[in-house]
Amino acid sequence: MTHGSAVRNAWAPAGTTGWTVTVVKPTAPETAAVTSVDGMDDATLVAASIEGRRDAFDVIVERHRRTVYQVCYRFVSNHEDASDLSQESFVRAWRGLKTFKGQSALSTWLYRIAVNVCLNRVSVKTPPTDPIESSDHFEDTRVEGAQTALLREERAATVRKAIASLPKKQRATLILRTYHDLSHQQIADILGSSVGATKANFFHALANLKKLLGSEP
Amino acid sequence: MTHLTSDELIDAVEGTLDEARQQHLDTCGGCRQQAADLASVLGEALAVAVPEPSPLFWEHLSQRVRTVIAAEPPAAGGWGSWLRWPVLAPIAALALIVLALAVALPREARVAPEVTTSEASDIRVDDRFALVADLVGDFDWETAVSAGLTVAPGAADRAVLELTALEQQALTRLLQAELTRAKS
């Protein structure tokens, strides 16, 4: 009896003719390959996050945390609050991922969230700025005289304080344009205004800053 | 030729002023001075750097975010994100309170009596309203909007039209009292 099958009678006594069964061990089921998130672009990371891949969102945080922190720091001028606001911005981003349509870059969307979080917070309280000698920061003063560094830091604190006292939209415009080099169109998109209004806000921010710094000793 | 507008001054500072207006800037001392002042203050602002946090901070920040979102529902959200106790509990409690008040209060009491300003301020210390205030106190505007708890255009007008004459009088008095208080 011939059979085309690989199954033959293996339990037949030795020497007997008949069926021989070769037990073919089933191969282990292929485990679903988990795609690495490291090389994904932002759009793919967003899609993966929406599908529940928290590791994908982790990469988003890793890629954008410095920018978000810097925006927040510009608003509040102290590390503790900037840190809290950055965390809050990312948590809000996670909650709102499904609303991200990909019409703008993810970074622009994150800017918008961070700016809104900061504007809401600074309208509640204006936190104190970091003391000049903050132990949280590393400032290499070996290359210049300590006195020069101190004077420079004092002036920087004065400028930060002046920026913090600007009206909210002027402050947001100044921060995004000056420190993050966003175009007027991008800023208008983030703040929900027009390019004309953004330029006007930038002009008034600089003019007010000039007055405020001019009145400082 | 007219002086540069604020937009054009910004363009001048950023080097994007069009040629015709650039010719004015080249010949107008006032505009040149304004543009120079803006450029100077911009330069001063640019010189202010964000202090670099500790190298360990970045991973610490990621970890904090990770911890918070671990307790969050999946990012997909939708109605699923509302079907959880932290959201449902206050809504259910609020609904029960409204239901209890509707049942407990006699019909006559639901017709607004003459409300004086002092009575209106008593509302704020009423335990039931304090409970409602506590329950909704953590809701911010974004949460309300994403939950669809916004007021449709014209809804306030319709609500006022549905009030009885006595209720409208009481509302008018309350609004006047609030306006007077705001002015003082």
Interface residues (C-beta under 8 A of the other chain):
Chain A: S49 I50 E51 G52 R54 F57 D58 V61 E62 R65 R66 Y69 Q70 Y73 R74 H79 S83 S86 Q87 F90 V91 R92 W94 R95 G96 L97 K98 N120 D130 S134 D136 H137 F138 E139 R155 A156 V159 R160 I163 L174 T178 Y179 G196 K199 A200 F202 F203 H204 L206 A207 L209 K210 L213
Chain B: S6 D7 L9 I10 D11 V13 D37 L38 S40 V41 L42 E44 A45 L46 A47 V48 A49 V50 P51 E52 P53 S54 F57 W58 L61 S62 R64 V65 R66 V68 I69 A70 E72 P74 A75 A76 G77 G78 S81 D140 E142 S146
